[in-house]
């Protein structure tokens, strides 16, 4: 799975960026969801 590590890490950072935008708009449930998926993609590595 090492060869896919950069793909999953990129997805994680993308989810975190999405979460930051959602947090700024007070979209808390969506922020938690994006944060969860960021952690999910990192754990896959």
C-alpha positions in Angstrom: 0.0 0.0 0.0 3.1 2.3 0.2 2.8 3.1 -3.5 -0.7 4.7 -2.8 0.4 6.6 0.3 0.7 9.9 -1.5 -2.8 9.5 -3.0 -4.3 9.0 0.5 -2.3 11.7 2.1 -3.4 14.1 -0.7 -7.0 13.1 -0.1 -6.6 13.7 3.7 -5.2 17.2 3.1 -8.1 18.0 0.7 -10.6 16.9 3.3 -8.9 19.1 5.9 -9.1 22.1 3.6 -12.8 21.4 3.0 -13.3 21.1 6.7 -11.7 24.5 7.3 -13.9 26.2 4.8 -17.0 24.6 6.2 -16.0 25.6 9.8 -15.7 29.2 8.7 -19.3 29.0 7.4 -20.5 27.5 10.7 -21.3 24.1 9.1 -20.3 22.0 12.0 -21.8 18.7 11.1 -20.2 18.8 7.6 -16.9 20.0 9.3 -16.9 16.9 11.5 -17.6 14.7 8.5 -14.8 16.1 6.4 -12.4 15.8 9.4 -13.4 12.2 10.0 -12.6 11.4 6.4 -9.3 13.2 6.6 -8.3 10.9 9.5 -9.7 7.9 7.6 -7.5 8.5 4.6 -4.4 8.9 6.9 -5.1 5.7 8.7 -5.3 3.7 5.4 -1.6 4.6 4.8 
